[in-house]
Amino acid sequence: MEFFVSCVLCIIGFFTLSLLWRLVTQWRDGECYIMHYECFKPNDDRKLDTKLCGDIILRNESLGLDDYKFLLKVIVNSGIGEETYGPRNIIQGREECPTLGDGILEMEEFFFDTLDKLFCKTGLSPSQIDVLVVNVSMLALQPSLTTRVVNHFKMREDVKVYNISGMGCSASLISINLVQNIFKSYNKAFALVVTSEAIGPHWYTGNDRSMILSNCLFRSGGCCILLTNNPSLRHRAMFRLKCLVRTHLGASDDAYECAMQREDAKGRAGFYLGKNLPKAASRAMVENLRVISTKILPLRELLRYLLVSRLLPRPPKKGGVLKASSSSLNFKTGVQHFCLHTGGKAVIDGVGKSLGLTEHDLEPARMTLHRFGNTSASSLWYVLAYMEAKRRLKKGDRVLMMSFGGGFKCNSCLWEVVRDLEGDNVWKDCIATYPLNSLVNPFMEKFGEINHYTEETFTIEAFRSSLQPI
């Protein structure tokens, strides 16, 4: 009898140890590390300085005096500087009739430049890539963009490719989440996420103010991110993914319709940004933070929040954004750095107020908006690169990434810095000049004369002739 019991206990112990080992192995292989990321810096001939931006606006014959004054105000207060980049067809004056080739050229310039640099810096061969994810929301081709990358770099026949479209500014974290899930089925794999947006083929040429806003905010850019779940490479990694949370409010009509691609009353296509967007963004952010806060904040902060929120009334809302107060969660108890989407000055201000962040916390997002503009899904990585270039990211630090996108979506994730980072990236040539004391756009100095016109005295020809060099 004792022998039988011993055998049963041994069998139970064996299966228990096997199960534990399997769980440990799955946990280990389910890890997700960033080995390297490479942000795109276009050539200087694609820079959108003040004069060129003014020329582009003046080419739009559907605009009237009030429209010009509206754009003048938007650009001056946008937080965007003169060093951002645009697509070639816009710079060359062909926004009225973009071609498929314009979109392909815009993407291929980015693809081949950044991927060449990434493979060179990491010593990795394209044939070692197991998973390729490309997210470009507004350009879908046949063959796909992923196939163009596979063909150019001659990747393996069994590489797993995913081409993601329509996900907007939040697409890069969606791609990371896809890779994270794929890693659960493949051991010691390499994945490549390629994130960008095609601006050139979708430039709006009408005068609907809710649609022309996107022309003022979006700029060309992109990023390639190399990830792995190989535990033997973790000492070489830059970041380790701790958790990722996605929130989607698409079931709400208001949230669904606040940011979308559509045509105006005259059939001119563009990207619409509605007045209810701040409200949808605030709601999506609150829902997202409700989930991720339990994963990234220490227990003592969660308990403090529960106790205080029971005793104090909820803080008031202001401008569609939840205002931080003593009854709000203090995210700084679990996060050292905040990597925020550069959707615009209002987006950065709103998130900063909601999370109770300081100007030091918001500096990376503000400076990225000024230097590179809103580069859609790749914006987060320029912000991260700024932190790295400023030598802020030290081993063990935790970085909260947060992005918004049409749908309406809010996605966030937490990265742990694996080693001290040196900051040799897209910012290296200009990081010494940042942060800037003033983010005022000089557009007013060049085009402010438009404010002196009336409907009776204004013509495009008269305004052009009144312009003086800065």
N, C-alpha and C positions, 0 to 999 in steps of 0.2 A: 504493500500500500504506500509506504513511504517512497519507494522507488518510483511508483506511478506519479505521485504528487510532484516529486522532483523533476520528472520528465516533463510534466505539464507546465511547471514553473519555468523550466528551461526554454520550452517552446514559446511560452508567452513572453519571456524575456527577450528571446531572439527576435520575435516579430515586433516587439516594442522598440528594440534597438534599431531594427531595419526601418521601421516607420520613422523614428527620430532622424536617422541618417538621411532618409529620403526627403524629409521636410527641410533638414539643414541644407542638403544639396540643392533642392528647389529654391530655397531662399537665397542661397549663394549665387546660383545661376540666374536668378531673377533680378539681380542687381543691375543697375544702369548707370554707366559712367560716361562723362564727356571727356574724350581724349584730347580733342582740339576743336576749335571753331574759327572760321575765317570769314570776316565781314568784307563786303565788296566796296571798293573805292573807285568809282569811275574816273575816266580821264578828265583833266581840267577843261577840255573843250565842251563838256556837258554841264558846266556850272551855270546855275540860274542866278546871275547877279541882278541888281536892282534895275538896270537899264533894260536887260533882256526880258525880265518879267513884265516891265511896262510895255515893251514892244509887243509881247504876246497878247497882253490884255487889249491893247489898242487895235490889234488885228481883228478882234471880235466885233463885227459890224452890227450885231443885234443888241449891243449894250447902249443904254442911254446915260444921261448925266447922273441920275440917281444911282444907277448900277455902278458907274465908275467910282462914285463917292463911297458906296457900300464896300467895294473891293479894296479901295484905299484904306478904309478903316480896318477891314479884316486883316490885310497883309501887315499893316503897321503894328497891330496888336497880336499877331499870331505867335510871336516868339521864335519865328523862323528867320535865319540870317541869310547872307549872300553866298554861302559856300555850298549850298545844297545842289543836287544834280537832277537833271531831267532827261527824258528820252530824246533821241536824235530827231525824230520826225517833228516834235514840237519845236525844238530849237531851230530847225530848218524851215519852219513855217508851213508844215504839211498836216496840221491837226485836223483840217476839214476833210481830208481824204486819206486816212491811215490805211496801210495795207497789212496783209497777214505777215509779210516779210518784216515790217517794222516791229511787230511783237516778237517774232522769232529772233531778230537781231538783238533786241533789248535783252532777251533771256540768255542768248548764247554768249554775249559779251560777259555777262555775270557768271554763267556756268563755268566757262572754260578758264577764266581768270582765277576765280576763287578755288576751284577744285584743283587746278594745277599747283597753286600755292599750298593747299592743304596736303596733297600727296607728297609734295617736296619737303615740307616741314616735318611731317610725321614719319617719312620713310616708308609709308604704306603703299602697296601697289593696288591699282583699281581692281585687279583680279582677286584681291582679298576681301572685297566688299560682299557681304552676304545679303544685305537688305538695303534697298534704295527707296527713299520716300521723297517725292517732289511735291511741294504745295505752292501753286500759283493760282489764285482764286479766279481771275478773269481772263484766262487764256487757256483754252482747251484745244488740243491739236490731234491730228491722226497722221502718222504715229504720235504717241504721247511725248510729252517733255521728258519723261523718264527714259523712254526709248532713245531719244536724242543723246542723253548722257551716256547710256549704255553703249551706243554705237560709237560715239566719239572716243570713249576711254576703253573700248573693247573689253567690257566686263564679262564675267563667266555666263555660261548658258543657263545656269541654275540660280542666278541672282533673283531674289524676290523683290519685285518692283510694285510700288503703289503711287498712283498719280492722283493727288487730291486737289479739287477745285471748289470754289464757292464758299470757302470757310472764312474769308476775310482776314482781318488783322489778328485773329486768335489762332490762325492755322498752324503756327510753328509748335505750339504746345499740344495741339491735337496730334501732330506728327510725332512728337516725342512720346505721347501716350500710346500711339500705335506701335512704336518701336518697343516701348516698355512691355507691352502685351506679347509681342512677337518673341521677345527674349525669353519668355517663359517656356517656349517650345524649342528653342535652339540654344545649345551650349557654346560658349566661347565664340560668339559671333561678332561681326563688325557691321554696324548700320550707318548709313549716311542720310542725313536729312538736309534737303536743299529747299530753302524758303525765300520767296521773293514775290513781287507783284508786277504785272505788265501795265504800265501807265499809258504808254503811247497810243495803243489802239482804242483807248476808252476816254480820251480827253473830251470834255463837254464844251460844246461851242455855242450854247444858247445863253439865255439870260435869266433862267429860273435860279433865284438866289439859294434855294435849298440844294441845288445841284452843282452850282458853280463853286461852292465852298470847297469841294473835294479838289478842284484845280489848285486852290491856294495852299492846301495842307499836304497833299501826297507828293512824294519825291521818289526817285529811283534809288534802289539799294537791294541788298540781299545778303544771305549768310548761308554757309555750309557748316554743318555740325557732324562730327565723327563721334559715334557712341559705341560702346562695347559692354558686354556682360562677362567678360573674361576676368575672373578674380585675380589671376596672376599678373594682370596689368594695372591693378588698382593703384599701385604706388606711382605709376606714370600719369595717372588721370588728373584732370583739373577739377572736376566736380562729380559728386555722387548724388543721384536723384533720391530724395527722401520720400516724397509723396507728390501726387498730382491730382487735382480736383477739377472737374468740368461741370459747368452749369449752363443749361440751355432753356431759354424762355420762349421758344418758338411757338408754344401753344397759345400764348397771349397775342392777340391781333395787334395791340399797340406796340409791343416789343418787336414783333415780326416785321412791322411796316416802318420802323423808325430809321432803318439804314438798309437801303436796297438799290440794286441796279434797275433802272427803269427809263422810260422815255418821257419827255416833257409834252406840253400841249401841242407842240408843233412836230412831234415825232423825233426829236433829237435825243439820242441816248446819252446817259450819264449816270452818276452815282448820287442818289438822294440821301440827304441827312436831315431828318425831321426834327421839329422842335421838341418832341417828346423823347428824344434820344437820351438826355441826361437822366430823366426819370427811369427809363429802362435800364440804363447802365447802373444807376444806384441800386435798383432792385436786384439786378443780376449779381452785383458785387456783394450785397448783403447776404444773399442766398449762398454764394460761393464761400464767403468768409465764415458763415455759420458752420460749414462742413470742415473746411481746412483748419480752422482754429483749434478744433479738438485734436488734430493730428500734429500740430507744430508748437503749441504753447504748453508751458509747464502746468502741472496740475494746480499749483498754488494760484496761478493767474486765473485759471478757469473757476476755481472755487471763489476767489475774490470777486470775480465778475458776477457769479450767481448770487452771492450775498448782497453786493451793492445794488444790483439791478432789482432785487426784491424790495429794497428799502427806499430807493430813489425812483422818481418818475423817469420815463423814457426821454432822451434828449430830443429837442425839436429838430425838424428838418428845415433846411435853408437852401433854396435854389435847387431842389431836387436831390441834394446830397445829404446823407446822414452826418450830422455834426458830431465831432468827437467830444466826449465829456468824461467826467469821473466815473460814469457808469458804463463806459465803453471798454472793450478789451484793449489791453496794452500789448500790441504785437511786438514791441521792442523787447519784451521779456523772453521771446523765443526766436527773434530774428535780428540780425545785425545790419543787413542791407536790403534795400527795397528797389527792385528792378521793375519799373513801371512802363507801360506802353505809352509811347509819345503820340497819342491820338490828337493832341492839341493842348494849348495852354490851359483851357478850361478843364480838360480831362485830368491833367496833372494836378491842378489846383484842387479839384474835387476829391480825388483819391487822397491827396495829402491831408485835407481837412477831415475826411472820414476816418483815416487811420491815425490822426494826430501826429503827423510827421513834421520834422523841422526842415528848414531850407537846406541844411546839409544832406538830409535824406533825399530831397527832391532834386538836388543839384545834378546828378547824372542824367535824369530824364530831361530836365530843362536844357542842359548843355547839348544833349543829343538832338533834341528838337531844333535847337538853333543851328547846329552844324550840319545835320543830315536830314532834318525834316521828319515827317511821318512816312517811314518806308514800309508801312503795313506790317505784315507778319514778322518781318526781320528786325523791326524796331527794337525789340527787347534785347537783341544780341549786341547792338551798338551801345545800348545803355550798360550792359554787362561789361563790354569792352572798355567803356569809360572808367568804370570802377577799377578794372584791372590795371589800366594805364596809370591811374592815380595811386596805384599800390595800396588800395584799400582792402583787398581780398587776402586774408591770412588763413592759414591752415586752421580748420575747425569752425570758421565763420559760416553762418547760414544766410542764404540769399532767397528772398521771396520774390518770385516772378508773377506778374499779373497782367493779363491782356484782355481786351474786349474785341468783339467782332459782331458783324451783322447776324441776325437770327432771332433774338439777340443772345449773344453768348458772353460769358465771363469765365476764363480759365486761369488757374493759378497752380504754381508748383513751388516746392522748396528744394534748393540745392545746398549741399554741404561742400565747402571748399576743401579739397583733399590735400593740397600743398600750397605753400606761398607762391603767388603768381607774379611774374615779372613784368607783364604789361607790354610786350612787343606785339602790337596789333595795329588796326586801322587808324588809331588815334596818335600814333607815335610822332608824326610830323607836326602836330599842332597842339598836343596835350599841354605843353608848357604855357600856352596862352590862355588856358581855361583854369578856373571858371572866369567868365567875363563879368565886369562890373555892371554893364548895361546890355540888355537884350533888345533894345529898341531898334527896329528895322529902319534903315535910312530911306525907305520908300517915300516917306512924307517929304523929305528934303528935295527929292527929285520931282515928285508928282503932286505935291501939296497945292500947287497953283490951281488945281482943278476945283478946290473948294471956293474959289472966288468967282466961278462962273455961275450963271443962271441958265434956265432953259432957253431963254431968248438969245443969249450971247454965245452959247456953247455949240461948237462943231468940232469934230475930230481934227480937222485941218487946223483950226485956230488953236486948239490945245497943243497939238504937236509943235506948231511954230513958236509957242510960248515957252517950251521947255528949254532950260539952260543946263549945261553940264554941271555936275556936282562939284 
